[in-house]
Amino acid sequence: MRKRKVPLNFWRRLSQVLFFSVFLFLFIKTDYDGSDELAYAVNILFRIDPLLAACAMLAGKLVISLMLPALVTVILTLLLGRSFCGWFCPMGALLDLVHRFFRPAALGAAAGWRSIKYGLLVFVLAGAFSGLPVAGYVDPFSILVRGLAVSVYPAANKAATAFFTFTYNRAPEWINLVTEPAYAFLRHSVLPFSQKYYTLALFSLFILLTVFLLEKIERRFFCRNICPLGGLLSILANFALLRGTGGTKKCGKCKVCRTICRMDAIAEDRTISAADCNLCLDCVDLCPADKISFTFRPPAAGPLNFSRRALLGSLAAGAVLPLFLGVRASAKHPDPALVRPPGALPEDEFLGRCVRCGECMKVCIGNGLQPTFLQAGLEGMFSPHLLARTGYCEYNCTLCGQVCPSGAIAELTLPEKQQAKMGNVSFDKNRCLPYAKAVPCIVCEEHCPTPDKAIKFREAEVVNSSGETVVMRQPYLVDELCIGCGICEYKCPLPGRAAVILTSAGESRNPDNSLPEAGSSFYP
């Protein structure tokens, strides 16, 4: 065995550390820092994902320039095989780390599941073209960033704040001389601008943890068997120029290469599957006879473990299922509480392009953008919507459009954003204090951000709870001035359900949802 001063897999590990560090840096920088301009291309991870790029373009039936960097990954794979999975993918780096804490089953324990990723790939692509956008549910980057953004990162901030609050209040003064500068440093460099809360935090965490726990069944189980991006890269890698040459029959009973292969890419006869190998190079470093090598040579595509019947079945499922989803009542009458971010495309196009990454929710200053559950149907899960009782859309913010990697949320200038109408509010007069209780309240009008207030007052004589007739200022809305930012609902002082209710009525992206003009008839 030839001794190397620096093992080849050292460079792979170094690459994983470096690219994961870049990923974490961009993830942390996907936040408000006092400016309405982001200094970094924080969404680049999703823009180099060829699966998400293909699905977004198939859904929109057009070329999306924002996602053309995905061609870099395609070219890299045609040259170097699935090196992206082994050297650059942050999910792969985490799985290699998590593997240290698990003892998976024997080699090839789940070999029969290898074709699942190809079936998912065909289903996802066919569904994207037919109107069933599900790529964001199974794409590794979407799963990872969404889980971190709406669950892990907010929880880490809450834990850090609780710890440093405890030390500040209870610890001896000399400890605070250390902890306070440490907390100030973390606040400035790592922790988010403010504490966020999300509706599907546990669900997103559960999905991410499931990917990690599958390591108990088989090493890199998700990458080998489920990941549709891995399936796409496998097909491309089958034509790659860099290919591995395994041992020979003279290897005898030695199975070191097969035992250590994290992708189970080495067969009994020591041939190396280009479609499965992620170039970790452990086999090259650890082969006792030094018989494994990787060289550039003309591609010779091998067979994929995917039958024609499975191909047709996945294709049919992706093409036919949207027809059944399209006849639901919700397809004709969407949930009026489903308020999309400013600059969101029309609903079908929005859902087709949205990659469910959670970046817009993470960067939202007012914590108003939340992951959708079933309000938009199964195909709309994890897409962003404005939940005004939880937060609001900051009037002077355009960050969500800046971080969207696919253009599902258009990047608006500040004047354009301030004119974009997300919805409209109405007043529940059975709960609004000036109407229901004859109690003065002007909170909604005070916080209305439009230069000409969308919420105004009328004076009316009402009888209060003491039987006295008093003059009360009662709020009303000027529809054409309201942009649907939701701050009035968020700030409404009533406990529980607010007296101001935001809906998607009048949203500028949907002409069919327009409001009747003053003096017009409701009847055609």
C-alpha positions in Angstrom: 0.0 0.0 0.0 1.5 3.3 -1.1 1.8 5.8 1.8 0.7 9.3 1.1 1.8 12.3 3.2 -1.7 13.7 2.9 -4.6 11.3 2.4 -6.8 12.1 -0.5 -9.9 12.1 1.6 -8.3 14.9 3.7 -9.0 17.3 0.9 -12.6 16.1 0.7 -13.1 16.7 4.4 -11.4 20.1 4.1 -13.8 20.9 1.2 -16.8 19.8 3.3 -15.7 22.0 6.2 -15.1 25.0 4.0 -18.3 24.8 2.1 -20.4 24.1 5.2 -18.8 27.1 6.8 -19.8 29.2 3.8 -23.3 27.8 4.0 -23.6 28.7 7.7 -22.2 32.2 7.1 -24.8 32.9 4.3 -27.5 31.3 6.5 -26.7 33.6 9.4 -26.5 36.6 7.0 -30.0 35.9 5.8 -31.3 38.4 8.4 -32.1 42.0 8.9 -29.0 43.9 10.0 -30.3 47.5 10.0 -30.3 47.9 6.3 -32.8 47.0 3.6 -30.1 45.7 1.3 -28.5 42.3 1.7 -24.7 42.4 1.2 -24.3 38.8 0.1 -26.0 36.4 -2.3 -27.5 34.4 0.5 -29.8 32.4 -1.8 -26.9 31.0 -3.9 -27.3 27.5 -2.5 -30.8 27.1 -4.0 -29.7 28.8 -7.3 -27.0 26.1 -7.9 -29.5 23.2 -7.3 -30.4 21.8 -10.8 -33.4 19.9 -9.4 -35.1 23.1 -8.1 -34.1 25.0 -11.2 -35.6 22.3 -13.5 -38.8 22.2 -11.4 -39.2 26.0 -11.3 -38.7 26.3 -15.0 -41.0 23.4 -15.9 -43.7 24.9 -13.6 -43.4 28.4 -15.2 -42.8 27.0 -18.7 -39.9 29.5 -19.1 -36.2 30.0 -18.4 -35.6 31.6 -15.0 -32.3 33.6 -15.2 -32.0 33.6 -11.4 -31.5 29.8 -11.4 -29.1 29.5 -14.4 -26.2 29.1 -11.9 -27.5 25.5 -11.6 -25.7 24.8 -14.8 -22.4 25.0 -12.9 -23.5 21.9 -10.9 -24.5 20.1 -14.0 -21.2 20.8 -15.7 -19.3 19.8 -12.5 -21.2 16.5 -12.4 -20.5 15.7 -16.1 -16.8 16.2 -15.4 -16.3 14.8 -11.9 -19.4 12.6 -11.3 -21.3 13.0 -8.0 -18.5 15.0 -6.4 -21.1 17.6 -5.4 -22.7 15.1 -3.0 -19.4 14.2 -1.4 -17.4 17.4 -1.5 -19.8 20.4 -1.4 -23.4 19.5 -0.3 -24.0 20.8 3.3 -26.6 18.1 3.9 -24.1 15.5 3.0 -21.5 17.0 5.3 -24.0 16.9 8.2 -24.9 13.3 7.4 -21.2 12.3 7.5 -21.0 14.0 10.9 -24.1 12.4 12.2 -22.9 9.0 11.1 -20.4 9.0 13.9 -23.2 8.7 16.4 -25.0 5.8 14.7 -24.2 2.1 13.9 -26.1 1.4 10.7 -27.2 -2.1 9.6 -25.0 -4.4 7.5 -23.7 -3.5 4.0 -26.5 -3.3 1.4 -29.3 -3.5 4.1 -31.5 -1.2 2.0 -30.1 -2.0 -1.5 -33.6 -2.7 -2.8 -34.7 0.9 -2.1 -32.0 2.4 -4.4 -34.6 3.1 -7.2 -36.8 5.2 -5.0 -34.8 8.4 -5.8 -35.3 7.9 -9.5 -39.1 7.4 -9.0 -39.3 10.5 -6.9 -37.2 12.5 -9.5 -39.6 11.6 -12.3 -42.7 12.2 -10.2 -41.3 15.6 -9.0 -40.4 16.8 -12.6 -43.7 15.5 -14.1 -45.6 17.1 -11.2 -43.9 20.4 -11.7 -44.9 20.5 -15.3 -48.5 19.5 -14.6 -49.1 21.8 -11.7 -48.1 19.8 -8.6 -45.1 21.5 -7.1 -43.6 19.2 -4.5 -39.8 19.5 -5.1 -39.4 21.6 -2.0 -40.7 18.8 0.2 -37.9 16.4 -0.8 -35.0 18.6 -2.0 -32.1 18.3 0.5 -31.4 22.0 0.6 -35.0 22.9 1.2 -35.3 20.4 4.0 -32.1 21.6 5.7 -32.5 25.3 5.4 -36.2 25.2 6.3 -35.5 23.0 9.4 -32.7 25.3 10.5 -34.6 28.6 9.8 -38.0 27.9 11.4 -36.9 25.5 14.2 -33.2 25.1 15.1 -32.1 28.7 14.8 -35.0 30.3 16.7 -34.6 27.6 19.4 -30.9 28.3 19.7 -31.5 32.0 20.0 -34.1 31.4 22.8 -31.7 29.1 24.6 -28.8 31.5 24.3 -31.0 34.4 25.5 -32.3 32.4 28.5 -28.7 31.3 29.5 -27.3 34.8 29.4 -30.3 36.3 31.1 -29.8 33.8 33.9 -26.2 34.6 34.3 -26.9 38.3 34.2 -29.6 38.0 37.0 -28.2 35.2 39.1 -24.5 34.8 38.5 -21.7 36.5 40.5 -20.5 39.8 39.1 -17.2 38.4 38.0 -18.9 35.9 35.7 -20.8 38.7 34.0 -17.4 40.3 33.1 -17.1 37.3 30.7 -20.6 36.4 29.8 -21.8 39.9 28.8 -19.0 40.5 26.2 -19.6 36.9 24.9 -23.3 37.6 24.5 -22.6 41.0 22.8 -20.3 39.2 20.4 -22.9 36.5 19.6 -25.7 39.1 19.2 -23.5 40.9 16.7 -22.2 38.0 14.7 -24.3 34.8 15.1 -27.7 35.3 16.8 -30.7 36.7 14.8 -31.9 40.3 14.9 -34.9 39.3 16.9 -36.6 36.2 18.4 -38.8 34.5 15.8 -41.7 32.1 16.2 -43.1 29.8 13.6 -46.2 27.7 13.2 -44.6 24.5 11.8 -41.4 24.6 13.8 -41.8 21.1 15.2 -43.0 19.6 11.9 -40.0 21.1 10.1 -37.6 19.8 12.8 -39.2 16.3 12.6 -38.5 16.1 8.9 -34.9 17.2 9.3 -34.3 14.8 12.2 -35.9 12.0 10.2 -33.3 12.4 7.5 -30.6 12.1 10.2 -32.2 9.2 11.9 -32.3 7.2 8.6 -28.6 6.9 9.1 -29.4 4.1 11.6 -30.7 2.0 8.7 -27.9 2.6 6.3 -25.1 5.1 5.9 -26.2 8.1 3.8 -29.6 6.4 3.5 -31.2 9.7 2.3 -28.5 10.3 -0.4 -28.5 6.7 -1.6 -32.3 6.0 -1.7 -34.5 9.1 -1.4 -32.8 12.3 -2.5 -34.3 13.3 -6.0 -31.4 15.7 -6.5 -29.1 12.8 -5.9 -31.1 10.8 -8.5 -30.6 13.6 -11.0 -26.9 13.8 -10.3 -26.7 10.0 -10.5 -28.1 10.1 -14.1 -25.6 12.9 -15.1 -22.7 11.1 -13.3 -23.4 8.1 -15.4 -21.9 10.1 -18.3 -19.1 11.7 -16.2 -15.5 11.8 -17.5 -13.9 11.0 -14.1 -14.5 7.4 -13.3 -13.2 4.9 -10.7 -11.4 1.7 -11.4 -11.8 -1.0 -8.8 -9.8 -4.0 -7.8 -9.7 -7.4 -9.6 -10.4 -11.0 -8.8 -6.9 -11.1 -7.4 -8.3 -9.1 -4.4 -9.5 -12.4 -3.1 -11.6 -12.2 0.1 -10.6 -8.6 0.8 -13.7 -6.4 1.1 -12.2 -3.3 2.6 -13.4 -1.1 -0.2 -16.9 -2.4 -0.1 -17.1 -2.2 3.7 -16.0 1.5 3.9 -17.9 2.8 0.9 -20.5 5.2 2.3 -22.6 5.0 -0.9 -22.4 1.2 -1.5 -21.1 2.0 -4.9 -18.6 -0.9 -5.2 -20.1 -4.2 -6.4 -19.0 -7.7 -5.5 -16.7 -7.8 -8.5 -15.1 -4.5 -7.3 -16.5 -2.5 -10.2 -17.4 1.1 -9.1 -20.8 2.5 -10.1 -20.3 6.0 -11.5 -24.0 6.7 -10.7 -23.6 6.0 -7.0 -20.0 7.0 -6.2 -19.7 10.4 -4.6 -15.8 10.5 -4.8 -15.2 10.4 -1.1 -11.9 8.6 -2.0 -11.8 6.5 1.2 -11.4 3.4 -1.0 -8.3 4.9 -2.7 -6.7 5.7 0.7 -7.5 2.5 2.5 -7.1 -0.2 -0.2 -4.3 -2.4 1.2 -3.2 -3.4 -2.3 -3.5 0.1 -3.8 -5.5 -1.1 -6.7 -8.2 1.6 -6.8 -7.8 4.7 -8.9 -9.8 7.5 -10.5 -8.9 8.7 -14.0 -10.5 10.7 -16.8 -11.7 8.6 -19.7 -14.5 8.6 -22.2 -17.9 8.0 -20.5 -19.5 4.6 -20.7 -23.0 4.9 -19.2 -24.0 1.9 -17.2 -27.6 0.7 -16.4 -29.6 2.5 -13.7 -31.5 0.5 -11.2 -34.9 1.7 -12.4 -37.4 -0.3 -14.5 -39.5 1.0 -17.3 -42.6 0.1 -15.4 -41.5 2.3 -12.5 -40.6 5.1 -14.9 -44.1 5.0 -16.5 -45.8 4.8 -13.1 -43.9 7.8 -11.6 -44.5 9.8 -14.8 -48.3 9.0 -14.7 -48.6 9.8 -11.0 -47.0 13.2 -11.5 -49.1 14.0 -14.5 -52.5 12.7 -13.3 -52.6 13.7 -9.7 -52.8 17.4 -10.4 -56.1 16.8 -12.2 -57.7 15.5 -9.0 -56.2 18.4 -7.0 -57.7 20.8 -9.4 -61.3 19.8 -8.7 -61.3 20.5 -5.0 -63.5 23.3 -3.7 -60.4 25.1 -2.5 -59.1 25.3 -6.0 -62.1 27.4 -7.0 -62.5 29.3 -3.7 -59.1 29.8 -2.0 -58.9 30.4 1.7 -59.4 34.2 2.1 -56.9 34.2 5.1 -54.2 33.1 2.7 -52.3 36.4 2.3 -49.1 36.1 0.3 -45.9 38.3 0.6 -45.6 41.5 -1.3 -44.5 40.8 -4.9 -45.8 37.2 -4.9 -46.7 36.0 -8.3 -50.3 34.8 -9.1 -51.0 31.7 -7.0 -50.4 28.9 -9.5 -47.2 30.4 -10.7 -46.2 31.3 -7.2 -46.6 27.7 -5.9 -44.8 26.4 -9.0 -41.7 28.5 -8.4 -41.6 28.5 -4.6 -39.0 26.0 -3.4 -40.2 26.0 0.2 -36.8 27.1 1.5 -38.0 29.3 4.4 -35.5 32.1 3.6 -38.3 34.7 3.2 -39.7 33.7 6.6 -36.3 33.9 8.2 -35.5 37.4 6.9 -39.0 38.8 7.6 -38.5 41.7 10.1 -42.0 41.6 11.5 -42.1 37.7 11.9 -45.3 37.9 9.8 -44.4 35.3 7.1 -45.2 31.8 8.3 -45.1 28.4 6.6 -48.5 27.4 5.3 -49.9 24.1 6.4 -53.0 23.0 4.5 -54.5 26.5 3.7 -53.3 26.2 0.1 -53.8 22.4 -0.1 -51.1 19.7 0.1 -49.2 21.2 -2.8 -48.9 24.6 -0.9 -47.5 23.3 2.3 -44.5 25.2 3.7 -45.0 28.1 1.2 -45.0 31.5 2.9 -48.1 33.4 3.9 -48.7 36.5 6.1 -50.2 35.5 9.5 -51.0 39.0 10.8 -51.8 38.0 14.4 -48.2 36.6 14.7 -46.5 39.4 12.9 -46.7 42.0 10.1 -45.1 43.1 6.9 -42.7 46.0 7.6 -43.7 49.0 5.4 -40.0 49.9 4.6 -38.7 46.4 4.0 -38.1 44.6 0.7 -35.9 41.7 2.0 -38.2 38.8 1.1 -38.0 39.6 -2.6 -34.2 39.8 -2.3 -33.7 36.4 -0.8 -36.2 34.5 -3.0 -34.0 32.3 -5.2 -36.6 31.5 -7.9 -38.4 34.8 -8.3 -41.6 33.4 -6.8 -41.5 36.7 -4.8 -40.5 39.4 -7.2 -37.7 41.7 -6.1 -39.5 45.1 -5.7 -38.1 48.5 -5.2 -39.2 50.2 -2.0 -41.8 52.5 -3.8 -43.1 49.5 -5.7 -43.4 47.5 -2.5 -45.2 50.3 -0.7 -47.8 50.2 -3.5 -48.2 46.4 -3.7 -51.5 45.4 -2.2 -51.4 42.1 -0.3 -55.0 42.2 1.0 -57.5 44.2 2.9 -58.7 44.5 6.5 -62.2 44.7 7.9 -63.5 45.3 11.4 -65.4 42.9 13.6 -67.8 45.3 15.2 -68.8 42.7 17.8 -65.3 42.8 19.2 -63.9 46.3 18.2 -63.9 48.3 21.4 -65.4 51.6 20.0 -68.2 49.6 18.4 -68.9 46.8 20.9 -68.0 48.5 24.2 -68.1 52.2 23.6 -64.5 52.2 24.8 -62.1 54.6 23.1 -59.3 52.9 21.1 -57.1 54.3 18.3 -54.3 51.7 18.2 -55.0 50.4 14.7 -55.0 53.9 13.2 -51.8 54.9 15.1 -49.8 52.1 13.6 -51.1 52.3 10.1 -47.9 53.0 8.1 -49.4 54.5 4.9 -48.7 58.3 4.4 -52.4 58.9 4.1 -53.8 56.7 6.8 -55.9 53.8 5.4 -57.8 53.7 8.8 -59.8 56.7 9.6 -62.5 57.6 12.1 -66.2 58.6 12.1 -67.8 60.1 15.1 -71.0 58.4 16.3 -73.3 58.7 19.3 -73.5 55.4 21.2 -74.7 54.2 24.5 -72.0 52.8 26.8 -72.3 50.1 29.5 -73.5 52.7 32.0 -76.4 53.7 29.9 -74.8 57.1 29.0 -74.9 58.5 25.4 -71.4 59.4 24.4 -69.7 60.5 21.2 -67.3 57.8 20.0 -64.6 57.8 17.3 -65.2 54.6 15.4 -62.6 53.3 12.9 -63.3 52.5 9.2 -61.1 51.5 6.3 -60.4 53.3 3.0 -59.9 50.3 0.8 -57.8 52.0 -1.9 -55.3 53.2 0.7 -54.8 49.8 2.6 -51.9 47.6 1.4 -52.7 44.7 3.7 -49.5 44.8 5.8 -51.4 43.4 8.8 -49.8 45.7 11.4 -53.3 46.8 12.6 -54.3 43.2 13.3 -51.0 42.5 15.0 -51.2 45.5 17.2 -54.9 45.2 18.1 -54.9 45.2 21.9 -57.7 42.6 22.3 -56.6 39.3 23.7 -57.0 36.3 21.4 -58.7 37.0 18.1 -58.2 40.6 16.9 -61.0 42.9 16.0 -59.2 43.9 12.8 -59.1 41.0 10.3 -56.7 40.8 7.3 -57.8 38.8 4.2 -56.5 38.5 0.7 -59.4 40.6 -0.6 -58.2 43.1 -3.2 -54.7 41.7 -3.6 -53.0 43.3 -6.6 -51.7 40.0 -7.9 -55.2 38.6 -8.5 -57.7 40.7 -10.5 -60.4 38.2 -9.8 -60.1 39.0 -6.1 -60.7 42.8 -6.6 -62.9 44.8 -4.3 -66.1 46.5 -5.5 -65.7 50.2 -6.1 -67.6 52.7 -4.0 -71.1 53.2 -5.3 -71.0 50.1 -7.5 -73.5 47.2 -7.4 -72.7 43.7 -6.3 -74.9 42.4 -9.0 -73.8 42.0 -12.7 
